[in-house]
Amino acid sequence: MSSEEPAEGAAKDTAAGAPKTPEPSGVDLARVALRAAKEQARARGDAAQQKKQARRGGLRSGARADGRDPLPLGSAINRLITERGWETPAAVGGVMGRWPQIVGDDLANHCVPQRYDEDERVLTVQCDSTAWATQLRLMAPQLVARLNEDLGHGTVRLIKVLGPGGPPRRFGPLRAPGSTGPGDTYG
């Protein structure tokens, strides 16, 4: 067997219909590159520190900080978020907490963010009346731009606006057959 045969077999497997994973682009590539650069720098720093400690006679305890010291809680959480790749969900969660500052008090009193779909990059917002839902739909492009400015380009692609849930539909003697009830005023 030559060294080229496994490569040809691998090429046949990918051409045969194996699902291709979407390649990261834009902001995702930048995040991956930054994470890799930070890890490499940390590894170089740890190696240099270990070399320095070996010259001094091994690990010593002292008043100065070293790699064995416990991390502050904020640093530990930031490190966990970075290692797990949770930057976007954490940032969007922060936006949901700061919703009144981002959209203003009037809009925040009537429209509440419900969820964020990371795969689709869609923020779903529930409004308490159809009038506020219409207002939010008109403001959606400006709001998407403001959110992307705060979170990073492309984090939110679309805002899905939901109207009020409305009362439960009851069927009884005073309902016309086939009636949808008050659906025209509730969304």
N, CA and C atoms as an extended XYZ file, in Angstrom:
561
Properties=species:S:1:pos:R:3:atomname:S:1:resname:S:1:resid:I:1 pbc="F F F"
N         0.838       -1.194        0.000 N   MET     1
C         0.000        0.000        0.000 CA  MET     1
C         0.868        1.237        0.000 C   MET     1
N         0.489        2.219       -0.762 N   SER     2
C         1.238        3.478       -0.750 CA  SER     2
C         0.568        4.461        0.198 C   SER     2
N         1.252        5.546        0.467 N   SER     3
C         0.708        6.535        1.405 CA  SER     3
C        -0.423        7.343        0.793 C   SER     3
N        -0.625        7.223       -0.533 N   GLU     4
C        -1.668        7.991       -1.185 CA  GLU     4
C        -3.035        7.309       -1.097 C   GLU     4
N        -3.094        6.014       -0.898 N   GLU     5
C        -4.352        5.299       -0.898 CA  GLU     5
C        -5.307        5.726        0.208 C   GLU     5
N        -4.870        5.931        1.465 N   PRO     6
C        -5.825        6.373        2.475 CA  PRO     6
C        -6.404        7.752        2.153 C   PRO     6
N        -5.595        8.595        1.533 N   ALA     7
C        -6.084        9.934        1.206 CA  ALA     7
C        -7.179        9.855        0.149 C   ALA     7
N        -6.999        8.929       -0.826 N   GLU     8
C        -8.031        8.784       -1.833 CA  GLU     8
C        -9.311        8.235       -1.231 C   GLU     8
N        -9.191        7.290       -0.315 N   GLY     9
C       -10.362        6.726        0.355 CA  GLY     9
C       -11.083        7.792        1.155 C   GLY     9
N       -10.314        8.663        1.798 N   ALA    10
C       -10.933        9.738        2.571 CA  ALA    10
C       -11.653       10.703        1.651 C   ALA    10
N       -11.071       10.942        0.463 N   ALA    11
C       -11.715       11.842       -0.486 CA  ALA    11
C       -13.017       11.240       -0.982 C   ALA    11
N       -13.030        9.903       -1.172 N   LYS    12
C       -14.256        9.249       -1.624 CA  LYS    12
C       -15.342        9.337       -0.563 C   LYS    12
N       -14.959        9.209        0.730 N   ASP    13
C       -15.941        9.281        1.810 CA  ASP    13
C       -16.613       10.639        1.861 C   ASP    13
N       -15.842       11.707        1.701 N   THR    14
C       -16.438       13.044        1.780 CA  THR    14
C       -17.284       13.329        0.558 C   THR    14
N       -16.885       12.776       -0.599 N   ALA    15
C       -17.666       13.021       -1.805 CA  ALA    15
C       -18.919       12.161       -1.831 C   ALA    15
N       -18.927       11.052       -1.068 N   ALA    16
C       -20.048       10.122       -1.113 CA  ALA    16
C       -21.289       10.660       -0.409 C   ALA    16
N       -21.202       11.779        0.236 N   GLY    17
C       -22.405       12.328        0.853 CA  GLY    17
C       -22.295       12.463        2.360 C   GLY    17
N       -21.106       12.366        2.909 N   ALA    18
C       -20.965       12.585        4.344 CA  ALA    18
C       -21.340       14.047        4.631 C   ALA    18
N       -22.101       14.284        5.681 N   PRO    19
C       -22.541       15.653        5.941 CA  PRO    19
C       -21.350       16.554        6.245 C   PRO    19
N       -21.342       17.694        5.604 N   LYS    20
C       -20.280       18.670        5.829 CA  LYS    20
C       -20.702       19.595        6.963 C   LYS    20
N       -19.782       19.869        7.854 N   THR    21
C       -20.074       20.807        8.930 CA  THR    21
C       -19.831       22.208        8.401 C   THR    21
N       -20.678       23.160        8.733 N   PRO    22
C       -20.471       24.521        8.238 CA  PRO    22
C       -19.185       25.087        8.829 C   PRO    22
N       -18.399       25.709        7.971 N   GLU    23
C       -17.139       26.277        8.428 CA  GLU    23
C       -17.405       27.604        9.115 C   GLU    23
N       -16.700       27.865       10.227 N   PRO    24
C       -16.901       29.143       10.912 CA  PRO    24
C       -16.391       30.286       10.051 C   PRO    24
N       -17.010       31.434       10.200 N   SER    25
C       -16.584       32.590        9.419 CA  SER    25
C       -16.727       33.846       10.253 C   SER    25
N       -16.041       34.887        9.854 N   GLY    26
C       -16.186       36.197       10.471 CA  GLY    26
C       -15.829       36.224       11.939 C   GLY    26
N       -16.787       36.586       12.751 N   VAL    27
C       -16.580       36.750       14.179 CA  VAL    27
C       -16.193       35.425       14.833 C   VAL    27
N       -16.772       34.317       14.366 N   ASP    28
C       -16.452       33.016       14.944 CA  ASP    28
C       -14.984       32.664       14.722 C   ASP    28
N       -14.465       32.928       13.521 N   LEU    29
C       -13.052       32.664       13.253 CA  LEU    29
C       -12.163       33.530       14.127 C   LEU    29
N       -12.550       34.774       14.310 N   ALA    30
C       -11.761       35.677       15.151 CA  ALA    30
C       -11.742       35.183       16.589 C   ALA    30
N       -12.882       34.728       17.103 N   ARG    31
C       -12.931       34.209       18.472 CA  ARG    31
C       -12.048       32.979       18.635 C   ARG    31
N       -12.086       32.073       17.654 N   VAL    32
C       -11.272       30.862       17.720 CA  VAL    32
C        -9.793       31.227       17.684 C   VAL    32
N        -9.416       32.150       16.794 N   ALA    33
C        -8.014       32.559       16.694 CA  ALA    33
C        -7.547       33.244       17.973 C   ALA    33
N        -8.392       34.096       18.553 N   LEU    34
C        -8.026       34.779       19.794 CA  LEU    34
C        -7.857       33.772       20.924 C   LEU    34
N        -8.772       32.826       21.031 N   ARG    35
C        -8.688       31.803       22.074 CA  ARG    35
C        -7.405       30.992       21.931 C   ARG    35
N        -7.052       30.601       20.685 N   ALA    36
C        -5.837       29.818       20.450 CA  ALA    36
C        -4.590       30.636       20.801 C   ALA    36
N        -4.587       31.923       20.436 N   ALA    37
C        -3.439       32.775       20.744 CA  ALA    37
C        -3.281       32.945       22.250 C   ALA    37
N        -4.393       33.103       22.971 N   LYS    38
C        -4.322       33.238       24.430 CA  LYS    38
C        -3.771       31.962       25.066 C   LYS    38
N        -4.217       30.809       24.583 N   GLU    39
C        -3.736       29.540       25.131 CA  GLU    39
C        -2.242       29.365       24.873 C   GLU    39
N        -1.781       29.728       23.664 N   GLN    40
C        -0.366       29.615       23.342 CA  GLN    40
C         0.464       30.551       24.218 C   GLN    40
N        -0.011       31.781       24.404 N   ALA    41
C         0.709       32.736       25.237 CA  ALA    41
C         0.764       32.255       26.687 C   ALA    41
N        -0.348       31.718       27.175 N   ARG    42
C        -0.388       31.204       28.539 CA  ARG    42
C         0.589       30.029       28.692 C   ARG    42
N         0.644       29.154       27.684 N   ALA    43
C         1.549       28.011       27.735 CA  ALA    43
C         3.007       28.478       27.716 C   ALA    43
N         3.329       29.476       26.884 N   ARG    44
C         4.696       30.003       26.848 CA  ARG    44
C         5.061       30.634       28.180 C   ARG    44
N         4.116       31.376       28.763 N   GLY    45
C         4.371       32.015       30.057 CA  GLY    45
C         4.560       30.992       31.151 C   GLY    45
N         3.748       29.932       31.158 N   ASP    46
C         3.884       28.878       32.168 CA  ASP    46
C         5.230       28.165       32.021 C   ASP    46
N         5.639       27.889       30.774 N   ALA    47
C         6.915       27.208       30.543 CA  ALA    47
C         8.076       28.077       31.018 C   ALA    47
N         8.034       29.378       30.725 N   ALA    48
C         9.097       30.277       31.151 CA  ALA    48
C         9.139       30.364       32.678 C   ALA    48
N         7.986       30.403       33.313 N   GLN    49
C         7.937       30.491       34.772 CA  GLN    49
C         8.477       29.202       35.401 C   GLN    49
N         8.146       28.061       34.833 N   GLN    50
C         8.655       26.799       35.360 CA  GLN    50
C        10.174       26.710       35.200 C   GLN    50
N        10.686       27.217       34.064 N   LYS    51
C        12.120       27.210       33.845 CA  LYS    51
C        12.821       28.096       34.877 C   LYS    51
N        12.226       29.264       35.141 N   LYS    52
C        12.785       30.195       36.118 CA  LYS    52
C        12.768       29.570       37.515 C   LYS    52
N        11.680       28.899       37.872 N   GLN    53
C        11.574       28.272       39.185 CA  GLN    53
C        12.571       27.117       39.323 C   GLN    53
N        12.800       26.395       38.229 N   ALA    54
C        13.762       25.293       38.261 CA  ALA    54
C        15.167       25.834       38.523 C   ALA    54
N        15.499       26.993       37.944 N   ARG    55
C        16.802       27.607       38.175 CA  ARG    55
C        16.953       28.029       39.629 C   ARG    55
N        15.855       28.485       40.243 N   ARG    56
C        15.900       28.950       41.630 CA  ARG    56
C        15.883       27.805       42.634 C   ARG    56
N        15.622       26.612       42.183 N   GLY    57
C        15.631       25.490       43.112 CA  GLY    57
C        14.260       24.889       43.322 C   GLY    57
N        13.378       24.995       42.370 N   GLY    58
C        12.070       24.358       42.484 CA  GLY    58
C        10.982       25.318       42.942 C   GLY    58
N         9.796       24.765       43.175 N   LEU    59
C         8.660       25.578       43.593 CA  LEU    59
C         8.864       26.070       45.018 C   LEU    59
N         8.575       27.311       45.192 N   ARG    60
C         8.674       27.897       46.525 CA  ARG    60
C         7.372       28.606       46.840 C   ARG    60
N         7.119       28.679       48.056 N   SER    61
C         5.966       29.442       48.489 CA  SER    61
C         6.476       30.814       48.896 C   SER    61
N         5.713       31.833       48.650 N   GLY    62
C         6.162       33.172       49.000 CA  GLY    62
C         5.042       34.168       48.899 C   GLY    62
N         5.405       35.431       48.993 N   ALA    63
C         4.422       36.495       49.002 CA  ALA    63
C         3.941       36.854       47.605 C   ALA    63
N         4.680       36.482       46.583 N   ARG    64
C         4.299       36.852       45.226 CA  ARG    64
C         3.346       35.823       44.622 C   ARG    64
N         2.543       36.280       43.681 N   ALA    65
C         1.560       35.403       43.032 CA  ALA    65
C         2.258       34.426       42.092 C   ALA    65
N         1.759       33.221       42.061 N   ASP    66
C         2.217       32.248       41.082 CA  ASP    66
C         1.019       31.448       40.585 C   ASP    66
N         1.269       30.457       39.735 N   GLY    67
C         0.189       29.705       39.107 CA  GLY    67
C        -0.623       28.852       40.055 C   GLY    67
N        -0.158       28.686       41.284 N   ARG    68
C        -0.867       27.831       42.239 CA  ARG    68
C        -1.905       28.594       43.048 C   ARG    68
N        -1.909       29.914       42.948 N   ASP    69
C        -2.838       30.720       43.737 CA  ASP    69
C        -4.268       30.548       43.234 C   ASP    69
N        -5.242       30.627       44.151 N   PRO    70
C        -6.638       30.556       43.701 CA  PRO    70
C        -7.004       31.795       42.899 C   PRO    70
N        -7.937       31.609       41.961 N   LEU    71
C        -8.394       32.716       41.118 CA  LEU    71
C        -9.537       33.456       41.795 C   LEU    71
N        -9.646       34.759       41.568 N   PRO    72
C       -10.854       35.468       42.010 CA  PRO    72
C       -12.072       34.909       41.255 C   PRO    72
N       -13.244       35.024       41.856 N   LEU    73
C       -14.450       34.428       41.280 CA  LEU    73
C       -14.723       34.960       39.873 C   LEU    73
N       -14.614       36.264       39.680 N   GLY    74
C       -14.876       36.847       38.361 CA  GLY    74
C       -13.936       36.299       37.306 C   GLY    74
N       -12.659       36.164       37.645 N   SER    75
C       -11.684       35.624       36.691 CA  SER    75
C       -11.973       34.164       36.380 C   SER    75
N       -12.367       33.415       37.404 N   ALA    76
C       -12.683       31.999       37.190 CA  ALA    76
C       -13.897       31.840       36.276 C   ALA    76
N       -14.904       32.676       36.475 N   ILE    77
C       -16.103       32.607       35.627 CA  ILE    77
C       -15.764       33.008       34.203 C   ILE    77
N       -14.989       34.088       34.026 N   ASN    78
C       -14.598       34.512       32.679 CA  ASN    78
C       -13.779       33.433       31.975 C   ASN    78
N       -12.911       32.776       32.704 N   ARG    79
C       -12.105       31.700       32.132 CA  ARG    79
C       -12.997       30.537       31.711 C   ARG    79
N       -13.969       30.170       32.543 N   LEU    80
C       -14.900       29.091       32.215 CA  LEU    80
C       -15.719       29.428       30.970 C   LEU    80
N       -16.215       30.655       30.896 N   ILE    81
C       -17.004       31.085       29.736 CA  ILE    81
C       -16.170       30.995       28.467 C   ILE    81
N       -14.912       31.432       28.534 N   THR    82
C       -14.041       31.395       27.364 CA  THR    82
C       -13.703       29.966       26.966 C   THR    82
N       -13.370       29.131       27.949 N   GLU    83
C       -13.005       27.748       27.642 CA  GLU    83
C       -14.157       26.967       27.029 C   GLU    83
N       -15.381       27.225       27.472 N   ARG    84
C       -16.552       26.479       26.981 CA  ARG    84
C       -17.161       27.088       25.724 C   ARG    84
N       -16.714       28.291       25.336 N   GLY    85
C       -17.263       28.941       24.145 CA  GLY    85
C       -18.642       29.527       24.372 C   GLY    85
N       -18.881       30.014       25.588 N   TRP    86
C       -20.195       30.557       25.935 CA  TRP    86
C       -20.228       32.072       25.830 C   TRP    86
N       -19.352       32.697       25.064 N   GLU    87
C       -19.299       34.156       25.015 CA  GLU    87
C       -20.610       34.759       24.512 C   GLU    87
N       -21.139       34.225       23.406 N   THR    88
C       -22.364       34.778       22.826 CA  THR    88
C       -23.572       34.590       23.736 C   THR    88
N       -23.851       33.380       24.254 N   PRO    89
C       -25.005       33.258       25.149 CA  PRO    89
C       -24.881       34.128       26.399 C   PRO    89
N       -23.672       34.262       26.921 N   ALA    90
C       -23.490       35.109       28.109 CA  ALA    90
C       -23.739       36.571       27.775 C   ALA    90
N       -23.272       37.010       26.609 N   ALA    91
C       -23.485       38.401       26.201 CA  ALA    91
C       -24.967       38.682       25.970 C   ALA    91
N       -25.663       37.747       25.328 N   VAL    92
C       -27.101       37.935       25.092 CA  VAL    92
C       -27.859       37.920       26.413 C   VAL    92
N       -27.451       37.066       27.342 N   GLY    93
C       -28.070       37.069       28.665 CA  GLY    93
C       -27.884       38.400       29.362 C   GLY    93
N       -26.721       39.013       29.180 N   GLY    94
C       -26.488       40.345       29.733 CA  GLY    94
C       -27.398       41.387       29.107 C   GLY    94
N       -27.658       41.237       27.813 N   VAL    95
C       -28.568       42.169       27.130 CA  VAL    95
C       -29.974       42.032       27.687 C   VAL    95
N       -30.394       40.792       27.955 N   MET    96
C       -31.730       40.591       28.509 CA  MET    96
C       -31.844       41.224       29.889 C   MET    96
N       -30.754       41.237       30.632 N   GLY    97
C       -30.757       41.881       31.936 CA  GLY    97
C       -30.747       43.400       31.832 C   GLY    97
N       -30.157       43.919       30.759 N   ARG    98
C       -30.081       45.379       30.560 CA  ARG    98
C       -31.110       45.866       29.538 C   ARG    98
N       -32.141       45.118       29.305 N   TRP    99
C       -33.151       45.435       28.291 CA  TRP    99
C       -33.700       46.860       28.423 C   TRP    99
N       -34.079       47.337       29.620 N   PRO   100
C       -34.606       48.701       29.718 CA  PRO   100
C       -33.592       49.781       29.294 C   PRO   100
N       -32.308       49.584       29.574 N   GLN   101
C       -31.310       50.570       29.161 CA  GLN   101
C       -31.093       50.566       27.656 C   GLN   101
N       -31.273       49.412       27.026 N   ILE   102
C       -31.027       49.304       25.591 CA  ILE   102
C       -32.185       49.861       24.776 C   ILE   102
N       -33.423       49.500       25.140 N   VAL   103
C       -34.574       49.892       24.323 CA  VAL   103
C       -35.339       51.085       24.874 C   VAL   103
N       -35.081       51.460       26.119 N   GLY   104
C       -35.822       52.560       26.728 CA  GLY   104
C       -36.920       52.030       27.641 C   GLY   104
N       -37.309       52.846       28.599 N   ASP   105
C       -38.278       52.404       29.600 CA  ASP   105
C       -39.668       52.136       29.019 C   ASP   105
N       -40.133       52.995       28.085 N   ASP   106
C       -41.470       52.799       27.506 CA  ASP   106
C       -41.588       51.431       26.823 C   ASP   106
N       -40.647       51.153       25.957 N   LEU   107
C       -40.692       49.890       25.230 CA  LEU   107
C       -40.463       48.705       26.163 C   LEU   107
N       -39.582       48.851       27.146 N   ALA   108
C       -39.292       47.755       28.081 CA  ALA   108
C       -40.491       47.429       28.960 C   ALA   108
N       -41.354       48.414       29.232 N   ASN   109
C       -42.547       48.166       30.044 CA  ASN   109
C       -43.575       47.319       29.301 C   ASN   109
N       -43.506       47.309       27.964 N   HIS   110
C       -44.527       46.605       27.175 CA  HIS   110
C       -43.982       45.431       26.369 C   HIS   110
N       -42.656       45.331       26.219 N   CYS   111
C       -42.045       44.261       25.422 CA  CYS   111
C       -40.919       43.623       26.226 C   CYS   111
N       -40.940       42.288       26.326 N   VAL   112
C       -39.974       41.559       27.149 CA  VAL   112
C       -39.275       40.508       26.285 C   VAL   112
N       -37.930       40.447       26.322 N   PRO   113
C       -37.245       39.392       25.563 CA  PRO   113
C       -37.528       38.029       26.190 C   PRO   113
N       -37.849       37.041       25.354 N   GLN   114
C       -38.202       35.710       25.843 CA  GLN   114
C       -37.036       34.729       25.734 C   GLN   114
N       -36.419       34.660       24.550 N   ARG   115
C       -35.344       33.683       24.346 CA  ARG   115
C       -34.476       34.126       23.169 C   ARG   115
N       -33.302       33.497       23.096 N   TYR   116
C       -32.365       33.751       22.007 CA  TYR   116
C       -31.957       32.405       21.427 C   TYR   116
N       -32.138       32.236       20.125 N   ASP   117
C       -31.739       31.012       19.437 CA  ASP   117
C       -30.359       31.254       18.833 C   ASP   117
N       -29.346       30.601       19.417 N   GLU   118
C       -27.962       30.856       19.011 CA  GLU   118
C       -27.685       30.357       17.593 C   GLU   118
N       -28.314       29.237       17.200 N   ASP   119
C       -28.081       28.696       15.862 CA  ASP   119
C       -28.646       29.618       14.787 C   ASP   119
N       -29.871       30.077       14.997 N   GLU   120
C       -30.528       30.950       14.030 CA  GLU   120
C       -30.166       32.417       14.227 C   GLU   120
N       -29.628       32.748       15.416 N   ARG   121
C       -29.298       34.133       15.803 CA  ARG   121
C       -30.540       35.019       15.780 C   ARG   121
N       -31.615       34.487       16.395 N   VAL   122
C       -32.901       35.175       16.446 CA  VAL   122
C       -33.259       35.458       17.903 C   VAL   122
N       -33.589       36.711       18.194 N   LEU   123
C       -34.051       37.122       19.515 CA  LEU   123
C       -35.571       37.211       19.458 C   LEU   123
N       -36.258       36.488       20.344 N   THR   124
C       -37.718       36.489       20.383 CA  THR   124
C       -38.176       37.403       21.502 C   THR   124
N       -39.098       38.327       21.158 N   VAL   125
C       -39.601       39.315       22.114 CA  VAL   125
C       -41.116       39.223       22.163 C   VAL   125
N       -41.687       39.197       23.372 N   GLN   126
C       -43.144       39.132       23.577 CA  GLN   126
C       -43.641       40.520       23.971 C   GLN   126
N       -44.704       40.994       23.317 N   CYS   127
C       -45.299       42.294       23.627 CA  CYS   127
C       -46.668       42.089       24.266 C   CYS   127
N       -47.100       43.074       25.070 N   ASP   128
C       -48.369       42.909       25.774 CA  ASP   128
C       -49.572       43.415       24.990 C   ASP   128
N       -49.370       44.022       23.829 N   SER   129
C       -50.492       44.424       22.978 CA  SER   129
C       -50.043       44.413       21.521 C   SER   129
N       -51.014       44.357       20.625 N   THR   130
C       -50.675       44.354       19.204 CA  THR   130
C       -50.097       45.687       18.777 C   THR   130
N       -50.510       46.770       19.428 N   ALA   131
C       -49.967       48.086       19.079 CA  ALA   131
C       -48.462       48.139       19.375 C   ALA   131
N       -48.035       47.612       20.540 N   TRP   132
C       -46.617       47.609       20.877 CA  TRP   132
C       -45.854       46.621       20.011 C   TRP   132
N       -46.500       45.525       19.618 N   ALA   133
C       -45.856       44.567       18.724 CA  ALA   133
C       -45.583       45.216       17.368 C   ALA   133
N       -46.549       45.967       16.868 N   THR   134
C       -46.368       46.676       15.602 CA  THR   134
C       -45.264       47.712       15.723 C   THR   134
N       -45.243       48.447       16.825 N   GLN   135
C       -44.212       49.455       17.054 CA  GLN   135
C       -42.822       48.801       17.074 C   GLN   135
N       -42.711       47.660       17.747 N   LEU   136
C       -41.423       46.967       17.819 CA  LEU   136
C       -41.014       46.431       16.451 C   LEU   136
N       -41.961       45.946       15.667 N   ARG   137
C       -41.636       45.460       14.319 CA  ARG   137
C       -41.089       46.589       13.453 C   ARG   137
N       -41.625       47.795       13.632 N   LEU   138
C       -41.133       48.942       12.875 CA  LEU   138
C       -39.734       49.358       13.333 C   LEU   138
N       -39.449       49.179       14.606 N   MET   139
C       -38.157       49.567       15.165 CA  MET   139
C       -37.112       48.458       15.084 C   MET   139
N       -37.480       47.273       14.618 N   ALA   140
C       -36.600       46.107       14.645 CA  ALA   140
C       -35.252       46.333       13.951 C   ALA   140
N       -35.189       46.939       12.763 N   PRO   141
C       -33.872       47.116       12.132 CA  PRO   141
C       -32.917       47.983       12.977 C   PRO   141
N       -33.438       49.068       13.557 N   GLN   142
C       -32.595       49.917       14.402 CA  GLN   142
C       -32.165       49.153       15.662 C   GLN   142
N       -33.078       48.368       16.208 N   LEU   143
C       -32.775       47.610       17.423 CA  LEU   143
C       -31.741       46.512       17.145 C   LEU   143
N       -31.835       45.843       15.997 N   VAL   144
C       -30.850       44.827       15.618 CA  VAL   144
C       -29.480       45.488       15.478 C   VAL   144
N       -29.435       46.661       14.854 N   ALA   145
C       -28.159       47.369       14.696 CA  ALA   145
C       -27.580       47.745       16.058 C   ALA   145
N       -28.415       48.223       16.972 N   ARG   146
C       -27.960       48.613       18.306 CA  ARG   146
C       -27.454       47.394       19.081 C   ARG   146
N       -28.164       46.276       18.987 N   LEU   147
C       -27.737       45.057       19.681 CA  LEU   147
C       -26.419       44.530       19.115 C   LEU   147
N       -26.280       44.542       17.801 N   ASN   148
C       -25.040       44.068       17.189 CA  ASN   148
C       -23.874       44.987       17.505 C   ASN   148
N       -24.149       46.262       17.655 N   GLU   149
C       -23.107       47.207       18.051 CA  GLU   149
C       -22.618       46.877       19.461 C   GLU   149
N       -23.544       46.480       20.319 N   ASP   150
C       -23.214       46.169       21.708 CA  ASP   150
C       -22.591       44.777       21.852 C   ASP   150
N       -23.082       43.790       21.089 N   LEU   151
C       -22.669       42.396       21.258 CA  LEU   151
C       -21.600       41.929       20.284 C   LEU   151
N       -21.463       42.596       19.177 N   GLY   152
C       -20.562       42.136       18.127 CA  GLY   152
C       -21.357       41.885       16.857 C   GLY   152
N       -20.745       42.176       15.729 N   HIS   153
C       -21.443       42.096       14.445 CA  HIS   153
C       -21.958       40.686       14.174 C   HIS   153
N       -23.243       40.590       13.793 N   GLY   154
C       -23.847       39.324       13.411 CA  GLY   154
C       -24.384       38.487       14.558 C   GLY   154
N       -24.338       38.997       15.785 N   THR   155
C       -24.829       38.212       16.915 CA  THR   155
C       -26.338       38.050       16.835 C   THR   155
N       -27.056       39.129       16.501 N   VAL   156
C       -28.508       39.058       16.341 CA  VAL   156
C       -28.807       39.368       14.878 C   VAL   156
N       -29.424       38.407       14.193 N   ARG   157
C       -29.760       38.577       12.789 CA  ARG   157
C       -31.181       39.096       12.609 C   ARG   157
N       -32.068       38.693       13.533 N   LEU   158
C       -33.484       38.976       13.368 CA  LEU   158
C       -34.147       39.070       14.731 C   LEU   158
N       -35.131       39.938       14.840 N   ILE   159
C       -35.948       39.999       16.049 CA  ILE   159
C       -37.327       39.476       15.680 C   ILE   159
N       -37.738       38.410       16.362 N   LYS   160
C       -39.057       37.831       16.134 CA  LYS   160
C       -39.987       38.415       17.195 C   LYS   160
N       -41.030       39.091       16.748 N   VAL   161
C       -41.949       39.778       17.658 CA  VAL   161
C       -43.215       38.952       17.808 C   VAL   161
N       -43.560       38.654       19.058 N   LEU   162
C       -44.787       37.924       19.362 CA  LEU   162
C       -45.782       38.879       19.989 C   LEU   162
N       -47.026       38.775       19.580 N   GLY   163
C       -48.078       39.573       20.191 CA  GLY   163
C       -48.527       38.940       21.499 C   GLY   163
N       -49.529       39.491       22.120 N   PRO   164
C       -50.009       38.914       23.380 CA  PRO   164
C       -50.635       37.540       23.155 C   PRO   164
N       -50.606       36.728       24.200 N   GLY   165
C       -51.135       35.372       24.099 CA  GLY   165
C       -52.642       35.332       23.921 C   GLY   165
N       -53.340       36.231       24.554 N   GLY   166
C       -54.790       36.253       24.445 CA  GLY   166
C       -55.447       35.271       25.383 C   GLY   166
N       -56.741       35.409       25.589 N   PRO   167
C       -57.452       34.492       26.484 CA  PRO   167
C       -57.644       33.138       25.820 C   PRO   167
N       -57.925       32.111       26.611 N   PRO   168
C       -58.161       30.797       26.009 CA  PRO   168
C       -59.441       30.817       25.161 C   PRO   168
N       -59.440       30.050       24.104 N   ARG   169
C       -60.601       30.006       23.212 CA  ARG   169
C       -61.633       29.064       23.809 C   ARG   169
N       -62.788       29.583       24.066 N   ARG   170
C       -63.856       28.762       24.648 CA  ARG   170
C       -64.947       28.540       23.604 C   ARG   170
N       -65.429       27.356       23.588 N   PHE   171
C       -66.514       27.035       22.674 CA  PHE   171
C       -67.764       26.815       23.511 C   PHE   171
N       -68.846       27.373       23.082 N   GLY   172
C       -70.075       27.232       23.828 CA  GLY   172
C       -71.275       27.609       22.982 C   GLY   172
N       -72.429       27.764       23.636 N   PRO   173
C       -73.653       28.025       22.883 CA  PRO   173
C       -73.665       29.398       22.205 C   PRO   173
N       -72.854       30.365       22.657 N   LEU   174
C       -72.890       31.694       22.056 CA  LEU   174
C       -71.801       31.875       20.998 C   LEU   174
N       -71.153       30.811       20.596 N   ARG   175
C       -70.103       30.892       19.580 CA  ARG   175
C       -70.641       30.392       18.249 C   ARG   175
N       -70.255       31.065       17.196 N   ALA   176
C       -70.627       30.617       15.860 CA  ALA   176
C       -69.680       29.497       15.450 C   ALA   176
N       -70.192       28.469       14.796 N   PRO   177
C       -69.324       27.370       14.358 CA  PRO   177
C       -68.233       27.910       13.422 C   PRO   177
N       -66.973       27.506       13.655 N   GLY   178
C       -65.874       27.940       12.802 CA  GLY   178
C       -65.291       29.286       13.200 C   GLY   178
N       -65.819       29.903       14.246 N   SER   179
C       -65.324       31.199       14.684 CA  SER   179
C       -63.938       31.036       15.311 C   SER   179
N       -63.082       31.993       15.041 N   THR   180
C       -61.757       31.961       15.679 CA  THR   180
C       -61.741       32.783       16.943 C   THR   180
N       -62.842       33.374       17.291 N   GLY   181
C       -62.911       34.157       18.528 CA  GLY   181
C       -62.206       35.488       18.388 C   GLY   181
N       -61.600       35.937       19.481 N   PRO   182
C       -60.990       37.259       19.469 CA  PRO   182
C       -59.584       37.250       18.873 C   PRO   182
N       -59.288       36.298       17.979 N   GLY   183
C       -57.947       36.179       17.409 CA  GLY   183
C       -57.507       37.371       16.607 C   GLY   183
N       -58.434       38.137       16.041 N   ASP   184
C       -58.020       39.278       15.218 CA  ASP   184
C       -57.454       40.408       16.080 C   ASP   184
N       -57.751       40.455       17.362 N   THR   185
C       -57.211       41.520       18.191 CA  THR   185
C       -56.071       41.041       19.070 C   THR   185
N       -55.752       39.762       19.055 N   TYR   186
C       -54.669       39.230       19.890 CA  TYR   186
C       -53.586       38.589       19.044 C   TYR   186
N       -53.050       39.294       18.137 N   GLY   187
C       -51.881       38.781       17.423 CA  GLY   187
C       -52.166       38.511       16.006 C   GLY   187
